[in-house]
Amino acid sequence: MSDAPEVGRGVVTPLRVVIGLCLVAPFVAMLWVGSYDRTDPAFIGLPFFYWYQMLWVLISTVLTVTAYKLWQFDQRGRASRDASAASAASSGPSGSSKGGAAE
Amino acid sequence: MNDGVNGVALGVFIFFFLAVTVIGFLAARWRKAENEHSLDEWGLGGRSFGTWVTWFLLGGDLYTAYTFVAVPAAIYAAGASGFFAVPYTILVYPLVFTFLPRLWSVSHRHGYVTTSDFVRGRFGSKGLSLAVAVTGILATMPYIALQLVGIQAVLDVMGVGGGENTNWFVKDLPLLIAFGVLAAYTYSSGLRAPALIAFVKDALIYIVIAVAIIYIPIKLGGFDDIFASAGEKFAKAGAGGVIPAAGGQWTYATLALGSALALFMYPHSITATLSSRSREVIRRNTTILPLYSLMLGLLALLGFMAIADGITVKNGQLAIPQLFENMFPDWFAGVAFAAIGIGALVPAAIMSIAAANLFTRNIYKDFIKPDATPKQEAQVSKLVSLLVKVGALVFVLTMDKTVAINFQLLGGIWILQTFPALVGGLFTRWFHRWALLAGWAVGMVYGTLAAYGVASPTQAHFGGSSDDIPGIGEIGYIGLTAFVLNAVVTVVLTFVLRAAKAPEGVDETTADDYTVDVGAPGVEPELPPATAGTSH
């Protein structure tokens, strides 16, 4: 019954593109093994291969935090929009009670 | 390594093990709920865990014998190619961030405890739900086996059992004892035991990591020397190296990606996620959990340090415990061994509970005894959690233990085949349930056969987890190849079945269910204990 796409949620905004990029970047960096498959330059004796990937732990953490903060911002915007929409159409989602009974 | 029993280390080790066991039993009383005999209560700890406990639980999944023993051992044996575990854990968090909040929401609205619950609700297919449940239970066993191998390695190095001259019973006795302790406290206290013990374990682990990472490299003359001697060893052996060979890039990348996609398919990962208090907690956790990856990277380097220390063991799993014994004073070696041992015990408990939940909810209740009482459910769960551990023991006793990381990778091959149904289902209802089932079957058969066909120097079958990728001509992780095959079959058959207007099954979820958070109507932050009995 719920084949319908998530109306209003699938909208692509610049903010969401940035969130997406933050989440995709680690995949590009880590799966492109050829970009870091070498020993030089070494750092405190660690070959490049190792410290580069560990550096990416930190980079990906920063990216995830950024995505999280932007996502929160996005949600707040949506919540205020939803609130005004909800007051117009007063009956909330019926899925909850129905879903519980179906269990 | 059997130069007698290391008494001091063993004493310290036993002390911590006993302490943990006592905590495990006491945990049964911790935040005791009204009805401890229901499955929700025993298996999910009432789902009342907040950020910190969830964080420790998830950490408990990551810091296992995999981190401490298997990954450094892989590096000890093969060099750089074992380091794929670091990109693997890096890639896990963007994935978690993207799809697990949706699973949390829909589960808390509909009372789903397992991935199979969700798949059945979403696709109205008992067959698909059964496939997911069976896969989850099967894939968990080798992962638990890896933990048992970790405990065994520690005991072996301490001089307890091990050795090739004794009969199998004496040799495996310590393993059986560790197994017994694990079984006993899981049986009596469910998820609460691992949650509480995780605090003790993580404290131990952080101390050991801090000391190992600073003290050992200094003692070995710095990373320059360490990598120089490692390079020499690999050059002499003519295999492995301190950076992956040109042909090894595909293997490296596919192992990392495949493992990352697999991790949060495992029943125990889902259990931990659903235990969190809100979907917000999950996203917040993804911002702090990567710290674990950094530790993993540093621990992985211990494999090179073992080489630099001149350790030569036939069984690579012993390299790190042996390094600790060589480097540390006896008492601290005992602390380190306890950290490894308990670090293997906690995830093994979490994994077996999760697998047991799957069986009870989605096989026992759906197919065997639909009118089971909550008490019966809890009893069956406890029994199955024991059987899953026995299954793991069988893996340990029959498969080659020298490349323990293969246990985890074998589990990954299987569990990855549930990805299209689960993650696909979280985002779209487009896939047809029969197509998903067919894709799953193809992936499982291909993955198992391919893994069966891989020989290693020590065993004829299941000797590794990488093979030729058909059509690309590179070596890659079998799990990922099987997954791609699975996805292709699913998509193609979905087109066919939709064209043929095959019946679709009822979807009991709504689009809104996937985005609600705690506080929204119908969302239970803590499901009441009686929930386990609502189905009858």
HADDOCK unambig.tbl for C-alpha pairs under 7 A between the chains (distance, minus, plus):
assign (segid A and resid 1 and name CA) (segid B and resid 507 and name CA) 6.29 0.50 0.50
assign (segid A and resid 2 and name CA) (segid B and resid 507 and name CA) 6.92 0.50 0.50
assign (segid A and resid 2 and name CA) (segid B and resid 509 and name CA) 6.80 0.50 0.50
assign (segid A and resid 2 and name CA) (segid B and resid 510 and name CA) 4.95 0.50 0.50
assign (segid A and resid 2 and name CA) (segid B and resid 511 and name CA) 6.18 0.50 0.50
assign (segid A and resid 3 and name CA) (segid B and resid 429 and name CA) 6.30 0.50 0.50
assign (segid A and resid 6 and name CA) (segid B and resid 511 and name CA) 5.81 0.50 0.50
assign (segid A and resid 23 and name CA) (segid B and resid 94 and name CA) 5.20 0.50 0.50
assign (segid A and resid 26 and name CA) (segid B and resid 91 and name CA) 6.54 0.50 0.50
assign (segid A and resid 27 and name CA) (segid B and resid 91 and name CA) 6.40 0.50 0.50
assign (segid A and resid 30 and name CA) (segid B and resid 87 and name CA) 5.87 0.50 0.50
assign (segid A and resid 31 and name CA) (segid B and resid 253 and name CA) 4.99 0.50 0.50
assign (segid A and resid 33 and name CA) (segid B and resid 249 and name CA) 5.77 0.50 0.50
assign (segid A and resid 33 and name CA) (segid B and resid 253 and name CA) 6.59 0.50 0.50
assign (segid A and resid 34 and name CA) (segid B and resid 249 and name CA) 6.89 0.50 0.50
assign (segid A and resid 37 and name CA) (segid B and resid 243 and name CA) 6.25 0.50 0.50
assign (segid A and resid 37 and name CA) (segid B and resid 244 and name CA) 6.65 0.50 0.50
assign (segid A and resid 38 and name CA) (segid B and resid 243 and name CA) 6.27 0.50 0.50
assign (segid A and resid 39 and name CA) (segid B and resid 243 and name CA) 6.91 0.50 0.50
assign (segid A and resid 44 and name CA) (segid B and resid 223 and name CA) 6.83 0.50 0.50
assign (segid A and resid 45 and name CA) (segid B and resid 223 and name CA) 4.60 0.50 0.50
assign (segid A and resid 45 and name CA) (segid B and resid 224 and name CA) 4.27 0.50 0.50
assign (segid A and resid 46 and name CA) (segid B and resid 223 and name CA) 5.94 0.50 0.50
assign (segid A and resid 46 and name CA) (segid B and resid 224 and name CA) 6.95 0.50 0.50
assign (segid A and resid 49 and name CA) (segid B and resid 243 and name CA) 6.67 0.50 0.50
assign (segid A and resid 53 and name CA) (segid B and resid 87 and name CA) 6.90 0.50 0.50
assign (segid A and resid 54 and name CA) (segid B and resid 294 and name CA) 6.17 0.50 0.50
assign (segid A and resid 54 and name CA) (segid B and resid 297 and name CA) 6.60 0.50 0.50
assign (segid A and resid 57 and name CA) (segid B and resid 90 and name CA) 5.93 0.50 0.50
assign (segid A and resid 57 and name CA) (segid B and resid 290 and name CA) 6.49 0.50 0.50
assign (segid A and resid 57 and name CA) (segid B and resid 293 and name CA) 6.60 0.50 0.50
assign (segid A and resid 57 and name CA) (segid B and resid 294 and name CA) 6.32 0.50 0.50
assign (segid A and resid 60 and name CA) (segid B and resid 90 and name CA) 6.94 0.50 0.50
assign (segid A and resid 61 and name CA) (segid B and resid 287 and name CA) 6.00 0.50 0.50
assign (segid A and resid 61 and name CA) (segid B and resid 290 and name CA) 6.17 0.50 0.50
assign (segid A and resid 64 and name CA) (segid B and resid 94 and name CA) 6.85 0.50 0.50
assign (segid A and resid 64 and name CA) (segid B and resid 287 and name CA) 5.83 0.50 0.50
assign (segid A and resid 65 and name CA) (segid B and resid 287 and name CA) 5.30 0.50 0.50
assign (segid A and resid 68 and name CA) (segid B and resid 283 and name CA) 6.88 0.50 0.50
assign (segid A and resid 95 and name CA) (segid B and resid 509 and name CA) 6.89 0.50 0.50
assign (segid A and resid 95 and name CA) (segid B and resid 510 and name CA) 6.10 0.50 0.50
assign (segid A and resid 96 and name CA) (segid B and resid 109 and name CA) 6.42 0.50 0.50
assign (segid A and resid 96 and name CA) (segid B and resid 522 and name CA) 4.96 0.50 0.50
assign (segid A and resid 97 and name CA) (segid B and resid 522 and name CA) 6.77 0.50 0.50
assign (segid A and resid 99 and name CA) (segid B and resid 110 and name CA) 5.92 0.50 0.50
assign (segid A and resid 99 and name CA) (segid B and resid 508 and name CA) 6.00 0.50 0.50
assign (segid A and resid 99 and name CA) (segid B and resid 509 and name CA) 6.72 0.50 0.50
assign (segid A and resid 100 and name CA) (segid B and resid 110 and name CA) 5.74 0.50 0.50
assign (segid A and resid 103 and name CA) (segid B and resid 535 and name CA) 5.80 0.50 0.50
